[in-house]
Amino acid sequence: MAGVRRVSRRDVLRGMAVAGLGAPLARWVVAEERPAQAGARELEPVPVSSRPRYPAIRTSEGVVQPQRPLPVLEETDVLVVGGGAAGFAAAVAAARAGVRTTLIERYGYFGGLWTGGMVLLVMGTHAVVQGKLQKTLRGIGDELLARLSKLDGAIVNYGEDRANPTVDPEATKIVMDEMVSEAGVRVLFHSWATDVVMDGERPCGVVVDGKSGRHAILAKILVDATGDGDIFAAAGAEHEQRLHAIGLVHRLGNVDRADRERLKSAGFGNLGSITPHPSVTWVNLRGPSSNALDVRELTRLEIQHRRAIWERVQALRKQPGGEALFLLDIAPQLGVRISRTLVGMKQLTRTEARESRTFPDTIGVGGADAGRGPQWPIPYGVLVPKRLDGLLAAGRCVCVDEKLIESMRLIAACLVTGHAAGAAAALCVQDRCEPRHVDIGRLQGLLRQQGAYLG
């Protein structure tokens, strides 16, 4: 009827609250919602679209997946797989260089273990150069930190002369969203890359599983930022696999109301590390060394760690001085530190890093874990598979020796290698060349133009 205003459920709940009625219902309206899409109605039926089915078939020899055509969801220039620190930086760098860039991520947010895993300390941002503390994390990674510094409660210990800041995970997700969007990156969350698409011996895309079904995404250059090297392993690149500690992080609330001395004397000395919020700390858990590629083991550890965290916090609450403490949250991602590492054109060693050895193909600089050691240049060759074309690696899975893994897997180093991989991928597209043939001079020039520090 003309002139009649449609009353929404929220209008009804608000009216009930004002009238003193229905408080148990009205309290569920906890935030201002964005307007619904024009014409959309709640619980409106959506036509069910039919799609061909290719179910796996059980046979006497096991289970067989029949051949099936896959719809191509997207074609892009650069496809970054994994939206953690490295993947985020790679996607922004590639898109800013002017190529079509798509970023896919299995979760619903960026940051990976930095945000979802709540490893909130950004170690390796600085190093001692000629006797002075100097920032080595610049470019896209430091731009992100600088943006966080302008938000209330988003970061602490950030600055030119302050190493290793700590961030708030939710603020970091928001700023990452903004930077990725501003760069024009096409994003697909809730999309798990389960295989690669091959053109002969060269990867040219990935197979993606998600709520929309199984699709293919095709690309001219892939960047494997999965952390576990899922894409280069599926494509047949030479690599190594290692066991490492797998933990789980949680945050404690009301820490500023706890009596630390009484708790310490009772054997509870670790109440975690600072965050941007005075009442909140984040508590690391190293966990046992195990196989991060075994789903049964990951399941076991997730359950075991969650129970251990709960029991420890309850024990804290029962101690004099710990009554106000509570478990704020447990990270939704297990703390996988290492699994696969690439066999690249160059393996960077800890000896080279400690000597601050320079390389003609340097694409970034790693900082000291504790902020007081030397800087270590990172050569481009650690990102490039030894034999496989069409792909670059970024993040903790690049080619370093066993002793340097502990430094390369840190957030700052992942931002550095991600930035370099994204810039290199863009040049591969523009120059129509494989990653191993990138013009190093042009790459270094682009990185400097984007604010990166090369020593």
For each residue, the residues with C-beta under 8 A, 3 or more apart:
1: 4
2:
3:
4: 1
5:
6:
7: 11 12
8: 11 12
9: 12 13 42
10: 13 14 29 33
11: 7 8 14 15
12: 7 8 9 15 16
13: 9 10 16 17 22 25 26 28 29
14: 10 11 17 18 26 29
15: 11 12 18 19
16: 12 13 19 21 22 23 25 26
17: 13 14 20 21 22 23 26 27 29
18: 14 15
19: 15 16 22
20: 17 23
21: 16 17
22: 13 16 17 19 25 26
23: 16 17 20 26 27
24: 27
25: 13 16 22 28
26: 13 14 16 17 22 23 29
27: 17 23 24 30
28: 13 25
29: 10 13 14 17 26
30: 27
31:
32:
33: 10
34:
35:
36: 40
37: 40
38:
39:
40: 36 37 44
41: 44
42: 9
43:
44: 40 41
45:
46:
47:
48:
49:
50:
51: 213
52: 68 69
53:
54: 65 66 67 68
55:
56: 63 64 65 66
57: 63 64 65 66
58: 62 63
59: 62 63 64
60:
61: 64
62: 58 59
63: 56 57 58 59
64: 56 57 59 61
65: 54 56 57 68
66: 54 56 57
67: 54
68: 52 54 65 214
69: 52
70: 207 214 215 216
71: 215 216
72: 75 215 216 217 218
73: 188 208 212 215 216 217
74: 102 186 188 217 218
75: 72 217 218 219
76: 79 100 101 102 186 217 218 219 220
77: 94 99 100 101 219 220 221 426 429
78: 91 94 99 100 101 102 219 220 221 222 223 422 425 426 429
79: 76 101 102 103 104 205 206 217 218 219 221 222 223
80: 83 87 90 91 94 101 102 103 104 222 223 225 422 425
81: 87 104 193 206 222 223 224 225 226 230 231
82: 86 87 104 105 106 112 224 225 226 227 395
83: 80 87 88 91 103 104 105 107 109 110 111 112 187 189 225
84: 87 88 110 111 112 113 114 225 227 395 414
85: 88 89 111 112 114 141 395 411 414 415 418
86: 82 89 90 225 227 394 395 396 414 415 417 418 421
87: 80 81 82 83 84 90 91 103 105 110 112 223 225 226 394 395 418
88: 83 84 85 91 92 103 110 111 144 176 179 180 415 418
89: 85 86 92 93 139 140 141 394 414 415 416 418 419 422
90: 80 86 87 93 94 223 225 394 418 419 421 422 425
91: 78 80 83 87 88 94 95 101 103 180 183 185 223 422
92: 88 89 95 96 140 179 180 183 185 419 422
93: 89 90 96 97 139 140 418 419 420 421 422 423 426 450
94: 77 78 80 90 91 97 99 101 185 223 422 423 425 426
95: 91 92 98 99 101 183 184 185 422
96: 92 93 183 450
97: 93 94 422 423 426 427 430 446 450
98: 95 426 430
99: 77 78 94 95 425 426 429 430
100: 76 77 78 186
101: 76 77 78 79 80 91 94 95 183 184 185 186 422 426
102: 74 76 78 79 80 185 186 187 188 217 219
103: 79 80 83 87 88 91 180 185 186 187 188
104: 79 80 81 82 83 187 188 189 191 193 206 208 217
105: 82 83 87 108 109 110 187 188 189 190 191
106: 82 190 191 192 193
107: 83 112 116 189 190 332 333
108: 105 189 190
109: 83 105 115 116 173 176 189
110: 83 84 87 88 105 115 173 176 177 180
111: 83 84 85 88 114 115 116 169 172 173 176
112: 82 83 84 85 87 107 115 116 117 227 333
113: 84 116 117 119 227 333 335 336
114: 84 85 111 117 119 120 122 167 169 172 411
115: 109 110 111 112 118 169 170 172 173 176
116: 107 109 111 112 113 169 331 332 333
117: 112 113 114 249 331 333 334 335
118: 115 169 249 250 251 282 329 331
119: 113 114 249 284 335 411
120: 114 166 167 168 169 273 275 282
121: 164 165 166 273 282 411
122: 114 125 137 145 164 165 166 167 410 411 412
123: 164 367 369 370 410 411 412
124: 136 137 164 366 367 368 369 407 410 411 412 413
125: 122 135 136 137 142 145 163 164 165 367 371 412
126: 133 134 135 136 137 163 164 367 368 371
127: 133 134 136 365 366 367 368 371 373 374 375 376
128: 131 132 133 134 368 372 373 374 375
129: 132 134 374 375
130:
131: 128
132: 128 129
133: 126 127 128 161 163 371 372
134: 126 127 128 129 375
135: 125 126 138 142 160 367 453
136: 124 125 126 127 365 366 367 375 412 416 453
137: 122 124 125 126 141 142 145 367 412 415 416 453
138: 135 141 142 451 452 453
139: 89 93 142 143 415 416 419 447 450 451 452 453
140: 89 92 93 143 144 179 415 418 419 450 451 452
141: 85 89 137 138 144 145 412 415 416 418 419
142: 125 135 137 138 139 145 146 451
143: 139 140 146 147 179 451
144: 88 140 141 147 148 172 175 176 179 415
145: 122 125 137 141 142 148 149 155 158 165 167
146: 142 143 149 150 158
147: 143 144 150 151 175 178 179
148: 144 145 151 154 155 158 167 168 171 172 175
149: 145 146 154 155 158 159
150: 146 147 154
151: 147 148 154 155 171 175
152:
153: 168 171 276 277
154: 148 149 150 151 167 168 171 172 175 276
155: 145 148 149 151 158 165 166 167 168 171 276
156: 165 166 274 275 276
157: 162 163 164 165 166 274
158: 145 146 148 149 155 162 165
159: 149 162
160: 135
161: 133
162: 157 158 159 165
163: 125 126 133 157 367 368 370 371 372
164: 121 122 123 124 125 126 157 370 371
165: 121 122 125 145 155 156 157 158 162
166: 120 121 122 155 156 157 273 274 275 276 282
167: 114 120 122 145 148 154 155 171 172 276
168: 120 148 153 154 155 171 172 275 276 277
169: 111 114 115 116 118 120 172 173
170: 115 173 174
171: 148 151 153 154 155 167 168 174 175 276
172: 111 114 115 144 148 154 167 168 169 175 176
173: 109 110 111 115 169 170 176 177
174: 170 171 177 178
175: 144 147 148 151 154 171 172 178 179
176: 88 109 110 111 115 144 172 173 179 180
177: 110 173 174 180 181
178: 147 174 175 181 182
179: 88 92 140 143 144 147 175 176 182 183
180: 88 91 92 103 110 176 177 183 185 187
181: 177 178 184 185 187
182: 178 179
183: 91 92 95 96 101 179 180
184: 95 101 181
185: 91 92 94 95 101 102 103 180 181
186: 74 76 100 101 102 103
187: 83 102 103 104 105 180 181
188: 73 74 102 103 104 105 191 208 210 217
189: 83 104 105 107 108 109
190: 105 106 107 108 210 211
191: 104 105 106 188 208 209 210
192: 106 208 209 210
193: 81 104 106 196 206 207 208 226 230 231
194: 206 207 208 209 214
195: 206 207 234
196: 193 203 205 206 207 222 231 234 235
197: 203 204 205 206 207 216 218
198: 201 202 203 204 235
199: 202 203 204
200:
201: 198 236 388 389
202: 198 199 388 389 390
203: 196 197 198 199 206 222 231 235 388 390 391
204: 197 198 199 218 219 220 390
205: 79 196 197 216 217 218 219 222
206: 79 81 104 193 194 195 196 197 203 216 217 219 222 231
207: 70 193 194 195 196 197 214 215 216
208: 73 104 188 191 192 193 194 214 215 216 217
209: 191 192 194 213 214
210: 188 190 191 192 213 215
211: 190
212: 73 215
213: 51 209 210
214: 68 70 194 207 208 209
215: 70 71 72 73 207 208 210 212
216: 70 71 72 73 197 205 206 207 208
217: 72 73 74 75 76 79 102 104 188 205 206 208
218: 72 74 75 76 79 197 204 205
219: 75 76 77 78 79 102 204 205 206 222
220: 76 77 78 204 390 428 429
221: 77 78 79 390 391 392 425 428 429 435
222: 78 79 80 81 196 203 205 206 219 231 390 391 392 425
223: 78 79 80 81 87 90 91 94 391 392 393 394 418 421 422 425
224: 81 82 229 230 231 232 391 392 393 394 397
225: 80 81 82 83 84 86 87 90 393 394 395 418 421
226: 81 82 87 193 229 230 231 395 397
227: 82 84 86 112 113 336 339 395 396 397
228: 233 292 293 336 339 340 397
229: 224 226 232 233 237 239 339 340 341 342 393 397
230: 81 193 224 226 233 234 340
231: 81 193 196 203 206 222 224 226 234 235 391
232: 224 229 235 237 239 340 342 385 388 391 393 397
233: 228 229 230 236 237 239 340
234: 195 196 230 231
235: 196 198 203 231 232 388 390 391
236: 201 233 388
237: 229 232 233 342 343 385 386 387 388 391
238: 342 343 385 386 387 388
239: 229 232 233 340 341 342 343 397
240: 340 341 343
241: 293 339 340 341
242: 338 339 340 341 402 405
243: 289 290 291 292
244: 289 290 292 336 337 338 339 405
245: 286 287 288 289 290 335 337
246: 287 288 289 290 292 297 298 301 334 335 336 337
247: 284 285 286 287 305 334 335 337
248: 285 287 301 302 305 306 309 330 331 334 335
249: 117 118 119 282 283 284 285 330 331 335
250: 118 282 283 285 309 313 327 328 329 330 331
251: 118 272 275 280 281 282 283 327 328 329
252: 255 271 272 280 281 282 283 313 325 326 327 328
253: 279 280 325 326 327 328
254: 257 258 279 324 325 326
255: 252 258 271 272 279 280 281 325
256: 278 279
257: 254 279 324 325
258: 254 255 263 271 321 322 324 325
259: 262 263 320 321 322
260: 263 264 271 321
261: 264 265 321
262: 259 265 266 319 320 321 322
263: 258 259 260 266 268 269 271 316 319 321 322
264: 260 261 267 268 269
265: 261 262
266: 262 263 319 320 321
267: 264
268: 263 264 271 315 316 319 322
269: 263 264
270: 283
271: 252 255 258 260 263 268 281 283 325
272: 251 252 255 281 282 283 284
273: 120 121 166 281 282 283 284
274: 156 157 166 281
275: 120 156 166 168 251 280 281 282
276: 153 154 155 156 166 167 168 171
277: 153 168 280
278: 256
279: 253 254 255 256 257
280: 251 252 253 255 275 277 328
281: 251 252 255 271 272 273 274 275
282: 118 120 121 166 249 250 251 252 272 273 275
283: 249 250 251 252 270 271 272 273 309
284: 119 247 249 272 273 335
285: 247 248 249 250 305 308 309 335
286: 245 247
287: 245 246 247 248 290 301 305 335
288: 245 246 301
289: 243 244 245 246
290: 243 244 245 246 287 294 297 301
291: 243 294 297 339
292: 228 243 244 246 297 298 336 337 338 339
293: 228 241 339 340
294: 290 291 297 298
295: 298 299
296: 299 300
297: 246 290 291 292 294 300 301
298: 246 292 294 295 301 302 334
299: 295 296 302 303
300: 296 297 303 304
301: 246 248 287 288 290 297 298 304 305 334
302: 248 298 299 305 306 334
303: 299 300 306 307
304: 300 301 307 308
305: 247 248 285 287 301 302 308 309 334
306: 248 302 303 309 310 330
307: 303 304 310 311
308: 285 304 305 311 312
309: 248 250 283 285 305 306 312 313 327 330
310: 306 307 313 314 327
311: 307 308 314 315
312: 308 309 315 316
313: 250 252 309 310 316 317 325 326 327
314: 310 311 317 318
315: 268 311 312 318 319
316: 263 268 312 313 319 322 325
317: 313 314 322 323 325 326
318: 314 315 322
319: 262 263 266 268 315 316 322 323
320: 259 262 266 323
321: 258 259 260 261 262 263 266
322: 258 259 262 263 268 316 317 318 319 325
323: 317 319 320
324: 254 257 258
325: 252 253 254 255 257 258 271 313 316 317 322
326: 252 253 254 313 317
327: 250 251 252 253 309 310 313 330
328: 250 251 252 253 280
329: 118 250 251
330: 248 249 250 306 309 327
331: 116 117 118 248 249 250 334 335
332: 107 116
333: 107 112 113 116 117
334: 117 246 247 248 298 301 302 305 331
335: 113 117 119 245 246 247 248 249 284 285 287 331
336: 113 227 228 244 246 292 339
337: 244 245 246 247 292 396 409
338: 242 244 292 341 396 405 409
339: 227 228 229 241 242 244 291 292 293 336 397
340: 228 229 230 232 233 239 240 241 242 293 397
341: 229 239 240 241 242 338 396 397 398 399 400 405
342: 229 232 237 238 239 382 385 393 397 398 399
343: 237 238 239 240 347 385 386 399
344: 347 381 382 383 384 385 386 393 398 399
345: 381 382 384 385 386 399 436
346: 359 361 379 380 381 382 384 399
347: 343 344 382 399 400 401
348: 352 353 376 378 379 382 399 400 401 404 408
349: 352 353 400 401 403 404
350: 353 354 400 401 403 404 407
351: 354 355
352: 348 349 355 357 376
353: 348 349 350 356 357 366 374 376 404 407
354: 350 351 373 374 376
355: 351 352
356: 353 374 375 376 377
357: 352 353 376 377
358: 362 377 455
359: 346 362 377 378 379 380
360: 440
361: 346 379 380 381 440
362: 358 359 365 377 378 379 380 444 454 455
363: 378 379 380 383 417 420 423 424 443 444 447 452 454
364: 377 378 416 417 419 420 447 452 453 454
365: 127 136 362 375 376 377 378 416 453 454 455
366: 124 127 136 353 375 376 377 378 407 408 412 413 416
367: 123 124 125 126 127 135 136 137 163 371 375 412 413
368: 124 126 127 128 163 371 372 373 374 375
369: 123 124 373 406 407 410
370: 123 163 164 373
371: 125 126 127 133 163 164 367 368
372: 128 133 163 368
373: 127 128 354 368 369 370
374: 127 128 129 353 354 356 368
375: 127 128 129 134 136 356 365 366 367 368 455
376: 127 348 352 353 354 356 357 365 366 407
377: 356 357 358 359 362 364 365 366 454 455
378: 348 359 362 363 364 365 366 382 413 416 417 420
379: 346 348 359 361 362 363 382
380: 346 359 361 362 363 383 384 420 424 438 440 443
381: 344 345 346 361 384 399
382: 342 344 345 346 347 348 378 379 393 398 399 400 417
383: 344 363 380 392 393 394 398 399 417 420 421 424 435
384: 344 345 346 380 381 392 393 435 436
385: 232 237 238 342 343 344 345 388 389 391 393 435
386: 237 238 343 344 345
387: 237 238
388: 201 202 203 232 235 236 237 238 385 391
389: 201 202 385 434 435 436
390: 202 203 204 220 221 222 235 434 435
391: 203 221 222 223 224 231 232 235 237 385 388 435
392: 221 222 223 224 383 384 421 424 425 435
393: 223 224 225 229 232 342 344 382 383 384 385 397 398 399 421
394: 86 87 89 90 223 224 225 383 397 398 414 417 418 420 421 422
395: 82 84 85 86 87 225 226 227 398 409 414 417 418
396: 86 227 337 338 341 405 408 409 414
397: 224 226 227 228 229 232 239 339 340 341 342 393 394
398: 341 342 344 382 383 393 394 395 408 417
399: 341 342 343 344 345 346 347 348 381 382 383 393
400: 341 347 348 349 350 382 404 405 408
401: 347 348 349 350 404 405
402: 242 405
403: 349 350 406
404: 348 349 350 353 400 401 407 408
405: 242 244 338 341 396 400 401 402 408 409
406: 369 403 409 410
407: 124 350 353 366 369 376 404 410 413
408: 348 366 396 398 400 404 405 413 414 417
409: 337 338 395 396 405 406 413 414
410: 122 123 124 369 406 407 413 414
411: 85 114 119 121 122 123 124 414 415
412: 122 123 124 125 136 137 141 366 367 415 416
413: 124 366 367 378 407 408 409 410 416 417
414: 84 85 86 89 394 395 396 408 409 410 411 417 418
415: 85 86 88 89 137 139 140 141 144 411 412 418 419
416: 89 136 137 139 141 364 365 366 378 412 413 419 420 452
417: 86 363 364 378 382 383 394 395 398 408 413 414 420 421
418: 85 86 87 88 89 90 93 140 141 223 225 394 395 414 415 421 422
419: 89 90 92 93 139 140 141 364 415 416 422 423 447 450 452
420: 93 363 364 378 380 383 394 416 417 423 424 443 447 452
421: 86 90 93 223 225 383 392 393 394 417 418 424 425
422: 78 80 89 90 91 92 93 94 95 97 101 223 394 418 419 425 426
423: 93 94 97 363 419 420 426 427 443 446 447 450 452
424: 363 380 383 392 420 421 427 428 435 438 443
425: 78 80 90 94 99 221 222 223 392 421 422 428 429 435
426: 77 78 93 94 97 98 99 101 422 423 429 430 446
427: 97 423 424 430 431 433 438 439 442 443 446
428: 220 221 424 425 431 432 433 434 435 438
429: 77 78 99 220 221 425 426 432
430: 97 98 99 426 427
431: 427 428 438 439 442
432: 428 429
433: 427 428 437 438
434: 389 390 428 437
435: 221 383 384 385 389 390 391 392 424 425 428 438
436: 345 384 389
437: 433 434
438: 380 424 427 428 431 433 435 442 443
439: 427 431 442 443
440: 360 361 380 443 444
441: 444 445
442: 427 431 438 439 445 446
443: 363 380 420 423 424 427 438 439 440 446 447
444: 362 363 440 441 447 448 454
445: 441 442 448 449
446: 97 423 426 427 442 443 449 450
447: 139 363 364 419 420 423 443 444 450 452 454
448: 444 445 451 452 454
449: 445 446
450: 93 96 97 139 140 419 423 446 447
451: 138 139 140 142 143 448
452: 138 139 140 363 364 416 419 420 423 447 448
453: 135 136 137 138 139 364 365
454: 362 363 364 365 377 444 447 448
455: 358 362 365 375 377
